[in-house]
Structure formats: structure tokens, C-alpha cells
């Protein structure tokens, strides 16, 4: 009986060793295992029936990306998605050194745009190109509604102009400036004639034409400067035959004053003028832009290119790039004014225009009441920051008691 038991135990041990050896053999490179059949016996991958399939998946080389037994990464991947994909897609990995890298690429989130096994879309994209881009780029939805659309955009061919991985040009453009536009739009005498003889090969086409879509003909941007809209370039510029072709007739501010004299003169005489480097053209595009007043960018983005009152660029805690999300010109005069910080009215009056209830029950405020800490008049800004504030309600102190005791020292210890 004991002999029989020993024989059975020996057989089991031998079988176990044979099983381990067999498993080890199956793991060796080149061992004839039908990985695809083995994996699909459990995993029903509909993506493998798609129009475009990933080469390893099509070849049944599941082990190229997945460890069949155990892994440190989700879905038994052999590495994190970015480095894993880079093992084969070396050209994409090399693009990480370029000046502008698409965030999903930089973060190794390849699956944000590509399906790993198969897809009905070219390049294994998770959706058709334009539909895919709109999942992150909210502006695309609005562009789709515009009457005039740039052909590549209308056809959903974003990659005609943009490199989806990385580029050395702003906006992930495949080429810089007019060189990109010239890929489709022949730059010849006829095109120069349409631009009053201007050497368009040196132009920044996107400053006048929206590269995606517009409500205007020729993809012109939303707001047009009157001389530009009428085609009367000579109002501001010398002609193409001049020695200094297309130079402005006068210095920019003097030129603008010919039509906008009241604004330029008021800014010049203001007690607190806005001294923007480059004059009027520092903030305004003299030809065409999207948005009002020919501002080069939306007000908040434009102002913060020079002013960083909320520390938004530094990312400092307790700072706010805008006050309550308002445009800067809600409180500040864009061309300067008679008050510090370009306030459009007295600071108490200005705050009260929105905070009516608070001003009815607030701490006494007046030019006659002095802040004991500074000797300055007691105003809203004595306790509240416009942009920089560590506490709630834009208070300078997170702890209200600490703030109050800064003046009311006789209350300490109570």
C-alpha cells in the first residue's frame, strides 16, 4: 500500500515537472503556439474584424504587447502605453524632442486617439479625424456651424495642416507661415494682385484668414478694419512701388489718431496712461481679427500677456487671473484713465456696482476713515484683493479674525 502511495506521489511530481517544463518550453521565443487562437478562446475582440487592424494583433502576436500570465500594468501590458508603443513606433518617440508636442503624446496616452487592436478609421483612430479632435478641442463644434469652411477642415482632414504628434511650429502646424498655405494655394502674380501687390510669400496668412471656418467670404476673420474691408490700403500704407513698400504713412499712434483722435488724445493726456509697448498695435490688429475692437486676442488672454495680476502664469496659490470671471475692462479702462490701476470709477463705487448688498452692511468705508495700518483711506481694497487673495471672498487673510485684529488690536485676547 505504501509502495503504491509512493508510486502515485512520484507520478504526480513527475507530472508537475513535465507540466512546468512544457509551460517553460511554450514561453521560449519561436515556440509554435497559436497565440491568437489561445487568446480568442476567452477574449472576443470585435476590433479584429475592423477595416484597419494593428499589425501585431492581425498576426496573432498578442505577446508583443501583453504578458500572458502576470504584469505590473493594466490589461497585462508589458509596459506603460507610451513606452510600449515606442518599442515599435520609434519615429513617434523621436518627435518628443520637437518644440511643440501634442499633450496626449507627451503624456504617453496613445489610446486617447488610437485603438490598440483594430478600428474602422485610418491610423487606428478611435473616431473619424474631425470627430476625434472635437473631443478635446471645443472650438471645432462652433466652426462646423460657420457658413464658409476651409476645405481640409470641411473634409475632416486635420492632418493636412496639423501634425497629430509633434511639430516645430506653433499649433502643431506641419509647415510655418505662408509655406504651409502655399502647399495648396499657388503663390503667383495673380495671388499677389489680389493682395494689392503685397509679397504674400512673406505673410502670416492666418492673421487675416481663419484657417478653419468663417462667416465671411475668403475665410476673413470676424471684425474688419474699415480701410481693410474696403480694400483701401493706401489709407495707412505706402504702395507696392514705393522705396519702403507697404510701410505705414506715419508712426502707428499718429496714424491711428487720424481717425481715432479722441481715443489717442485722451490716452495721451490721462493721468495714468496705458503705456503699451508698440503703441496701438500692441493690443489691436489693424486689419482683421475675431472678436470686438480689433483686439489681437480675447481681453483676458491679451491683458495677461503683459499683466499677470492673478499669478496665473506662476500658478501661485490664492491668485485669480480675473475677478469673478469678468473681462478686465469691466473694472479697468483699456486706454488708461484718471485713477490708479485704470479703474473705470472710484474703487468703492466700482465694487458697489456689483456688490450692492455687501455695501449696505459693510465695514465703514470712506475717504475720511483711515486704515490704521497704512494711513490710506479705508476702501474695499483695504481687506479684499482684486486678484490676489488667500481667503474666501478675496480676503487677504484666510483667517478672518487675523485680518480684523490687524487693525482692531484692542480686541486681542477677547
C-alpha positions, 0 to 999 in steps of 0.5 A: 500500500505504501509502495503504491502511495509512493508510486502515485506521489512520484507520478504526480511530481513527475507530472508537475515537472513535465507540466512546468517544463512544457509551460517553460518550453511554450514561453521560449521565443519561436515556440509554435503556439497559436497565440491568437487562437489561445487568446480568442478562446476567452477574449472576443475582440470585435476590433479584429474584424475592423477595416484597419487592424494593428499589425501585431494583433492581425498576426496573432502576436498578442505577446508583443504587447501583453504578458500572458500570465502576470504584469505590473500594468493594466490589461497585462501590458508589458509596459506603460502605453507610451513606452510600449508603443515606442518599442515599435513606433520609434519615429513617434518617440523621436518627435518628443524632442520637437518644440511643440508636442501634442499633450496626449503624446507627451503624456504617453496616452496613445489610446486617447486617439488610437485603438490598440487592436483594430478600428474602422478609421485610418491610423487606428483612430478611435473616431473619424479625424474631425470627430476625434479632435472635437473631443478635446478641442471645443472650438471645432463644434462652433466652426462646423456651424460657420457658413464658409469652411476651409476645405481640409477642415470641411473634409475632416482632414486635420492632418493636412495642416496639423501634425497629430504628434509633434511639430516645430511650429506653433499649433502643431502646424506641419509647415510655418507661415505662408509655406504651409498655405502655399502647399495648396494655394499657388503663390503667383502674380495673380495671388499677389494682385489680389493682395494689392501687390503685397509679397504674400510669400512673406505673410502670416496668412492666418492673421487675416484668414481663419484657417478653419471656418468663417462667416465671411467670404475668403475665410476673413476673420470676424471684425474688419478694419474699415480701410481693410474691408474696403480694400483701401490700403493706401489709407495707412500704407505706402504702395507696392512701388514705393522705396519702403513698400507697404510701410505705414504713412506715419508712426502707428499712434499718429496714424491711428489718431487720424481717425481715432483722435479722441481715443489717442488724445485722451490716452495721451493726456490721462493721468495714468496712461496705458503705456503699451509697448508698440503703441496701438498695435500692441493690443489691436490688429489693424486689419482683421481679427475675431472678436470686438475692437480689433483686439489681437486676442480675447481681453483676458488672454491679451491683458495677461500677456503683459499683466499677470495680476492673478499669478496665473502664469506662476500658478501661485496659490490664492491668485485669480487671473480675473475677478469673478470671471469678468473681462478686465475692462469691466473694472479697468479702462483699456486706454488708461484713465484718471485713477490708479490701476485704470479703474473705470470709477472710484474703487468703492463705487466700482465694487458697489456696482456689483456688490450692492448688498455687501455695501449696505452692511459693510465695514465703514468705508470712506475717504475720511476713515483711515486704515490704521495700518497704512494711513490710506483711506479705508476702501474695499481694497483695504481687506479684499484683493482684486486678484490676489487673495488667500481667503474666501471672498478675496480676503487677504487673510484666510483667517478672518479674525487675523485680518480684523485684529490687524487693525482692531488690536484692542480686541486681542485676547477677547 
